[in-house]
Amino acid sequence: MIEHPVKVAELSELEPGAAVVIPPEVSGHSGPIALFNTDGGFRAVEDLCTHLGASLAKSRVEGNEVDCWLHHGRFCLDTGKATKYPAREQLATFPVEVRGTAVWLLP
């Protein structure tokens, strides 16, 4: 569980369309979190596809959806909802905000 705001990236480190993995020891969450820089801003979700556990940070983002590189299941980055088979289960999403020159993960 994330108990307090955590600085997870500098804006200069995350180009548009890029993603980074936030390890549990940084976030305080039980597993890795993928942070995406999308057209709509920054989005954070569990970094494990609910189909077979592939890292979503390696995947392509289209609009507000991430397309898993392994079997092309898709998820909405805003809600975590699975939007294309073989993904069926929803991802956990995490609130983020920009403060100055950094992105912060919020509880």
C-alpha positions in Angstrom: 0.0 0.0 0.0 1.2 3.5 -0.9 1.1 5.5 2.4 2.4 8.9 1.4 3.3 10.8 -1.8 6.5 9.5 -3.5 8.6 11.3 -6.1 9.0 8.7 -8.9 10.4 10.6 -11.9 11.7 13.8 -13.2 9.8 15.2 -16.2 13.0 15.3 -18.2 13.4 11.6 -17.7 10.1 10.6 -19.3 9.7 11.7 -22.9 6.2 11.7 -24.5 5.2 8.1 -25.2 7.7 6.6 -22.8 7.2 4.5 -19.7 9.3 3.6 -16.7 8.9 0.9 -14.1 8.7 2.0 -10.4 10.0 -0.8 -8.2 8.1 -1.7 -5.0 11.0 -0.5 -2.8 10.4 3.0 -4.2 6.6 3.1 -4.3 5.8 1.1 -1.3 3.3 -1.0 -3.3 3.5 -4.7 -3.3 4.5 -5.0 -7.0 6.0 -2.9 -9.8 4.1 0.0 -11.2 4.3 1.3 -14.8 4.3 5.1 -15.2 3.4 6.3 -18.7 3.7 9.7 -20.3 0.7 9.8 -22.6 -1.0 12.4 -24.7 -3.4 13.0 -21.8 -0.7 13.3 -19.2 0.9 10.8 -16.8 -0.8 7.5 -15.9 0.3 4.8 -13.5 -0.9 1.2 -13.5 0.2 -2.2 -12.2 3.1 -3.3 -14.3 1.8 -6.8 -14.9 -0.6 -7.8 -17.6 -3.4 -9.7 -16.0 -3.3 -12.3 -18.7 0.2 -13.7 -18.2 2.1 -11.2 -16.1 4.1 -9.5 -18.9 5.6 -6.0 -18.1 3.3 -3.4 -19.5 6.0 -0.7 -19.5 7.5 -2.5 -22.5 4.2 -2.1 -24.4 2.8 0.5 -26.9 0.4 3.1 -25.8 -2.4 4.3 -28.2 -4.5 7.2 -26.8 -5.5 6.2 -23.3 -4.9 2.4 -23.8 -1.8 0.2 -23.4 -1.5 -2.8 -25.8 0.4 -5.6 -24.1 3.4 -6.5 -26.2 3.1 -10.3 -25.5 -0.4 -11.2 -26.6 -1.9 -7.8 -27.4 -4.5 -7.7 -24.6 -5.4 -4.0 -24.0 -6.2 -2.0 -20.9 -7.6 1.5 -20.3 -4.9 3.6 -18.5 -7.5 5.8 -16.9 -9.6 3.0 -15.3 -7.5 -0.2 -15.6 -10.3 -1.9 -17.4 -9.4 -4.8 -19.8 -10.6 -3.7 -23.2 -9.4 -6.4 -25.5 -9.0 -10.2 -25.2 -7.0 -12.1 -23.9 -6.9 -9.5 -21.1 -9.9 -10.0 -18.9 -9.1 -8.8 -15.4 -8.8 -5.1 -14.5 -5.5 -3.5 -13.6 -5.0 -1.5 -10.4 -4.5 2.2 -11.2 -2.6 4.8 -9.1 -3.1 8.6 -8.9 -0.2 10.7 -10.0 0.4 14.4 -10.2 3.1 16.8 -11.5 4.7 18.9 -8.9 7.3 21.4 -10.2 9.7 19.3 -12.4 8.7 15.9 -11.0 6.0 13.2 -11.2 4.7 12.1 -7.8 2.7 8.9 -7.0 -0.1 9.6 -4.6 -1.7 7.4 -1.9 
